[in-house]
């Protein structure tokens, strides 16, 4: 108890009661705590993350569309004739040596949607 009284006298604001210094120190501590605990969405991090996520989704959609377009294009030199109950397979050819790819293969589309960050959750609003 004596330490608290000594601290109150050291922090006392001249012309005011001795406990006002402790109240000012407590208010300052609460403000500092609020700045430390403040959610990042206040600083604009959430909106920037959402913009990046939307851009990433657009890029992934474009990659998927390009992959589908490439898969739909007919390959030159491979001809198959369709007969009602019979499909004639092309004659086997010798495979040419594979050339190294300049770009990596396009990954298949995700089987399920990727999880999204949602800060704060809609239930918490």
QUILINNOR-V438319 format. One record per residue. PHI is phi in whole degrees, -180 to 180 (none if undefined). PSI is psi in radians with two decimals (none if undefined). OMEGA is omega in whole degrees, 0 to 359 (NA if undefined). Layout:
BEGIN
((PHI & PSI & OMEGA) (PHI & PSI & OMEGA))
END
This chain:
BEGIN
((none & -0.61 & 180) (-66 & -0.66 & 180) (-64 & -0.66 & 179) (-66 & -0.71 & 179) (-68 & -0.65 & 178) (-66 & -0.75 & 179) (-64 & -0.70 & 179) (-64 & -0.67 & 180) (-71 & -0.62 & 179) (-70 & -0.62 & 182) (-91 & -0.01 & 184) (-61 & 2.41 & 176) (-89 & 2.20 & 184) (-58 & 2.36 & 180) (89 & -0.09 & 179) (-122 & 2.89 & 179) (-60 & 2.72 & 185) (-64 & -0.41 & 183) (-79 & -0.18 & 183) (-66 & -0.53 & 177) (-65 & -0.73 & 177) (-66 & -0.68 & 179) (-65 & -0.74 & 178) (-64 & -0.72 & 178) (-64 & -0.72 & 178) (-64 & -0.74 & 178) (-63 & -0.75 & 179) (-63 & -0.72 & 178) (-64 & -0.69 & 179) (-66 & -0.67 & 178) (-65 & -0.77 & 178) (-63 & -0.71 & 178) (-64 & -0.69 & 178) (-63 & -0.68 & 179) (-68 & -0.60 & 180) (-74 & -0.67 & 185) (-89 & -0.15 & 184) (-57 & 2.35 & 180) (-66 & 2.60 & 184) (-68 & -0.35 & 181) (-64 & -0.40 & 179) (-68 & -0.59 & 181) (-84 & -0.02 & 178) (92 & 0.12 & 180) (-69 & -0.66 & 182) (-63 & -0.78 & 182) (-67 & -0.65 & 178) (-66 & -0.70 & 177) (-64 & -0.70 & 179) (-65 & -0.67 & 178) (-65 & -0.77 & 178) (-63 & -0.68 & 179) (-65 & -0.72 & 178) (-65 & -0.72 & 178) (-64 & -0.70 & 179) (-64 & -0.72 & 178) (-63 & -0.70 & 178) (-63 & -0.76 & 180) (-64 & -0.75 & 179) (-64 & -0.67 & 178) (-65 & -0.70 & 178) (-65 & -0.72 & 179) (-63 & -0.75 & 179) (-63 & -0.74 & 180) (-64 & -0.73 & 178) (-63 & -0.73 & 178) (-63 & -0.70 & 179) (-68 & -0.68 & 178) (-65 & -0.69 & 178) (-66 & -0.63 & 180) (-70 & -0.52 & 182) (-80 & -0.40 & 183) (-69 & 2.38 & 178) (-72 & 2.56 & 179) (-89 & 2.32 & 179) (-70 & 2.47 & 177) (90 & -0.13 & 179) (-111 & 1.86 & 181) (-120 & 2.29 & 177) (-130 & 2.36 & 178) (-104 & 2.37 & 181) (-96 & 2.24 & 175) (-116 & 2.59 & 187) (-43 & -0.89 & 182) (-114 & 0.23 & 186) (-147 & 2.35 & 177) (-116 & 2.02 & 181) (-79 & 2.19 & 181) (-85 & 2.57 & 178) (-68 & 2.70 & 180) (-66 & 2.46 & 180) (-66 & 2.42 & 179) (-117 & 2.76 & 175) (-74 & 2.33 & 181) (-76 & 2.30 & 176) (-75 & 2.67 & 178) (-59 & 2.38 & 183) (-72 & 2.33 & 177) (-90 & 2.57 & 178) (-66 & 2.50 & 182) (-80 & 2.51 & 177) (-85 & -0.44 & 181) (-127 & 2.68 & 177) (-71 & 2.72 & 179) (-67 & 2.68 & 180) (-81 & 2.22 & 180) (-70 & 2.66 & 178) (-69 & 2.77 & 179) (-64 & 2.65 & 182) (-65 & 2.47 & 179) (-71 & -0.54 & 178) (-137 & 2.72 & 183) (-66 & 2.60 & 179) (-74 & 2.58 & 179) (-67 & 2.55 & 180) (-112 & 2.59 & 174) (-82 & 2.31 & 181) (-135 & 1.60 & 181) (-112 & 2.30 & 336) (-72 & 2.85 & 184) (-68 & 2.65 & 181) (-60 & -0.51 & 181) (-71 & -0.45 & 182) (-83 & -0.14 & 183) (-80 & none & NA))
END
